[in-house]
């Protein structure tokens, strides 16, 4: 309940306490929002790096496939040479 003293509204102790708590809660929520923005940014960076790694991994697998094909050809040539001898 507001009590008027000389035309100025004076808050009771309870009202002041409630407003202080609401202000504290607002600041805490602002801090959490800022932290969430940072977490989202970092998560976005991680996703980007993960995508990059997936691309590199795909390239490595493709390179291994090429090496596997070349190894098979070498083995066939060696077998052909062994049969001649």
Secondary structure as UniProt FT lines:
FT   STRAND          3..5
FT   TURN            6..7
FT   STRAND          8..10
FT   HELIX           13..84
//
